[in-house]
Amino acid sequence: MKNQFLFLGGSTGKTVHDSFDTIFSLSNKKDYEPTNLSLDGAGNYFIAGSFFDYLNRIGKPKYVFFKFTGLNRIDLPFDKKVELKDYPYQSMWHENNQEVKSLDKTWVASGGYTGAWMMSSLLKKIFSYMYDLKDDNGTNLQSFQQIASCLYTCENLKIPHNWTFYYDICHPPSANSKKDGHVKKIPWFISTENMLEIAPLNYAYDIGKPPQDGNHYSKDLFEEYLKEKVIYNTIKNTLDKI
C-alpha cells in the first residue's frame, strides 16, 4: 500500500509537495507517493472537486494539505470533450501535471469576479450571471461551502490534514489579495482545528519580502514559511500521527 500524500491549491500550490519533502523529509517515508492537484488560477470549487475526484478514483490518502485560494473564484467542471482553445485556465491544458489532466472533468477557472473569464466570449455568457461586478465578496458563502465539505470529510474519514489560505482572508496584506475576497471573520461552521496560524502571503509581508505582484510568493519563501516555528510544529504534529 502506497503512502499517499495529497496536495491541493492554486498557482502557489504547484510546488508545495517539493517544499514539504525538503522541510519534512517525506521521501524518507516508506512507499511515499505525493500527488499534487494544484492548478493556475484555481478557486476552492476546483480544490473541493479534485479532492473528491481523488477520493472516488484513488481512495483515502494518508495526509492532505489544502492551500485554499480566493473566495470569489468560481471553477466549473466541464465535460472532458470541451476544449476552450482561447482560454489558458482550463485544467486540460496543463500538460506538465498528468494528475490534473487525469481528473474526471476538465475544470475551467474564472480567476475571480473580474478575472480571466472576461477574455472569453463563451465564459462571459456564463460567469456574468454568477457575479456582481460591483461586489468582490458576492460569492464568498459558496466558496466556504466548498471548504467546509473538504474539512468535514477529512474529519469524518479521519484523514490527517492541515490547511491554510494563500492569504489571510480577514486581513489581506495586498490590494490584489483583497480583490480575491475578504471577510471580517471566518464563519463559525468552518473547522479551524487544523488550520495554520499564519497565511503564507501575510508571512511574506511580515518579514519584508512581499512578492512583486502582491500575490505570488516564491518556492523559497514558502519553505522559509514552513520553517517558522508555529507552522512547522503544527504540521509536524499532524505528520507524526501518521
C-alpha positions in Angstrom: 0.0 0.0 0.0 1.5 3.4 -1.1 2.0 6.2 1.5 -0.2 8.6 -0.5 0.1 12.3 0.3 -2.2 14.7 -1.4 -1.6 18.5 -2.0 -4.2 20.9 -3.4 -4.2 24.6 -4.2 -3.9 27.2 -6.9 -0.8 28.6 -8.7 1.2 28.9 -5.4 0.4 25.3 -4.6 2.1 23.7 -7.6 5.4 23.1 -5.9 4.1 22.6 -2.3 4.8 18.8 -2.4 8.5 19.5 -3.2 8.7 22.1 -0.3 7.1 19.6 2.1 9.6 17.0 1.2 12.5 19.5 1.6 11.4 20.6 5.1 9.8 17.4 6.4 11.8 14.7 4.6 8.7 12.9 3.4 10.6 10.9 0.8 12.2 9.1 3.6 8.9 7.5 4.5 8.4 4.0 3.1 6.5 3.9 -0.2 5.9 7.7 -0.1 3.9 8.8 -3.1 2.9 12.5 -3.5 0.1 13.8 -5.7 -0.3 17.5 -6.4 -3.6 18.6 -7.8 -2.9 22.4 -7.9 -3.9 24.5 -10.8 -3.1 28.0 -12.1 -6.0 30.4 -11.3 -8.0 27.8 -9.4 -10.5 28.5 -6.8 -12.0 26.5 -4.0 -14.5 24.8 -6.2 -11.7 23.2 -8.1 -9.9 22.2 -4.9 -13.0 20.5 -3.5 -13.9 18.9 -6.8 -10.4 17.5 -7.4 -10.3 16.3 -3.7 -13.5 14.3 -4.1 -12.4 13.1 -7.5 -9.2 11.7 -5.9 -11.2 10.0 -3.1 -13.5 8.4 -5.7 -10.8 7.2 -8.1 -7.8 6.5 -5.8 -9.2 6.2 -2.2 -8.3 7.6 1.2 -4.8 9.3 1.3 -2.5 9.2 4.3 -2.4 13.0 4.5 -3.9 16.1 2.8 -2.6 19.6 2.6 -5.1 22.2 1.4 -3.9 25.6 0.3 -7.3 27.3 -0.3 -7.4 30.3 -2.6 -9.5 33.4 -3.4 -13.1 33.4 -2.0 -14.6 34.9 -5.2 -13.0 32.5 -7.6 -15.5 30.1 -9.3 -14.5 27.0 -11.2 -16.7 24.9 -13.4 -16.4 21.2 -14.2 -16.9 20.8 -17.9 -17.1 17.5 -19.8 -13.6 16.4 -20.9 -14.6 16.7 -24.6 -15.0 20.5 -24.2 -11.9 22.5 -25.3 -11.7 26.2 -24.9 -8.8 26.9 -27.2 -8.8 30.6 -26.4 -8.7 30.2 -22.7 -5.5 29.2 -20.8 -7.1 28.5 -17.4 -8.5 25.1 -18.2 -7.1 22.0 -16.5 -6.8 20.0 -19.7 -4.0 22.4 -21.0 -1.7 21.6 -18.0 0.4 19.1 -19.8 3.1 19.1 -17.1 0.7 17.8 -14.5 -0.7 14.4 -15.5 -2.6 14.1 -12.2 -4.6 17.2 -13.0 -5.3 16.0 -16.6 -6.5 12.6 -15.2 -9.4 14.2 -13.3 -12.8 13.1 -14.4 -13.7 16.6 -15.6 -11.9 19.4 -17.3 -12.1 22.3 -14.9 -12.4 25.9 -16.1 -11.2 28.6 -13.6 -12.8 32.1 -13.6 -9.9 33.7 -11.8 -12.2 35.9 -9.7 -15.1 38.3 -10.1 -13.2 40.3 -12.7 -10.8 37.5 -13.7 -9.6 35.9 -16.8 -13.1 34.7 -17.8 -13.7 38.2 -19.2 -11.3 37.3 -22.0 -13.6 34.5 -23.3 -16.8 35.2 -25.2 -18.3 31.9 -24.1 -17.4 32.3 -20.4 -18.7 35.8 -20.4 -22.1 34.4 -21.1 -21.8 32.0 -18.1 -20.0 33.9 -15.4 -21.7 37.2 -16.0 -24.8 35.6 -14.5 -22.9 34.4 -11.4 -21.0 37.6 -10.5 -22.0 41.1 -9.3 -19.1 43.1 -10.7 -19.7 45.7 -8.1 -19.3 43.2 -5.2 -16.0 41.3 -4.7 -17.5 39.3 -1.9 -20.7 38.2 -3.5 -19.7 34.6 -3.9 -17.9 34.1 -0.5 -20.5 31.9 1.1 -20.5 29.4 -1.9 -16.7 29.2 -1.6 -16.9 28.5 2.1 -19.3 25.6 1.3 -16.5 24.0 -0.8 -14.0 24.5 2.0 -16.4 23.0 4.6 -17.1 20.0 2.5 -13.3 19.2 2.3 -12.6 19.7 6.0 -15.6 17.8 7.4 -15.0 14.9 5.0 -11.4 14.7 6.3 -12.7 14.8 9.9 -15.4 12.2 9.2 -12.9 9.8 7.4 -10.2 10.5 9.9 -7.7 11.8 7.3 -4.8 13.7 8.8 -4.7 17.2 7.3 -3.6 20.7 7.6 -4.8 23.8 5.7 -4.5 27.5 5.1 -5.5 30.1 2.6 -2.7 31.5 0.5 -3.5 34.9 2.2 -5.3 35.8 5.4 -8.9 36.4 4.2 -9.6 38.5 7.3 -6.5 40.7 6.8 -5.5 40.6 3.2 -1.9 42.1 3.0 -2.1 43.5 -0.5 -4.6 45.2 -2.8 -4.5 42.2 -5.2 -5.2 39.6 -2.5 -8.0 41.8 -1.1 -9.6 41.6 -4.6 -9.7 37.8 -4.2 -12.4 38.2 -1.5 -12.3 39.0 2.2 -14.4 38.7 5.4 -14.4 40.2 8.9 -14.1 36.7 10.4 -14.2 33.0 9.3 -17.7 31.6 9.5 -18.5 29.6 12.6 -19.2 26.4 10.6 -15.6 26.2 9.3 -13.5 23.9 11.4 -10.2 25.7 12.3 -8.7 22.8 14.3 -6.0 22.0 11.7 -5.7 25.5 10.3 -2.2 27.0 10.2 -1.9 30.1 12.3 -0.3 32.3 9.7 -1.1 32.6 5.9 2.0 32.4 3.6 1.4 35.7 1.9 1.0 37.5 5.1 4.2 35.9 6.4 6.0 37.2 3.3 4.8 40.8 4.1 5.6 40.4 7.8 9.2 39.5 7.1 9.6 42.3 4.5 9.7 40.0 1.4 6.4 40.8 -0.4 6.0 39.4 -3.9 6.2 42.0 -6.8 2.6 41.3 -7.9 1.2 41.2 -4.4 0.1 37.6 -4.6 2.7 35.1 -5.9 5.4 34.4 -3.5 8.3 32.1 -4.4 9.0 28.5 -3.5 11.9 29.6 -1.4 9.7 31.9 0.6 7.2 29.2 1.2 9.9 26.9 2.5 11.0 29.7 4.8 7.4 29.9 6.0 7.3 26.2 6.7 10.3 26.5 8.9 8.5 29.2 11.1 8.2 27.5 14.5 4.4 27.7 14.9 3.8 26.5 11.3 6.5 23.7 11.4 5.2 22.4 14.8 1.6 22.3 13.7 2.4 20.3 10.5 4.9 18.1 12.2 2.5 17.2 15.0 0.0 16.1 12.3 2.6 14.1 10.3 3.9 12.4 13.4 0.4 10.8 14.0 0.5 9.0 10.6 
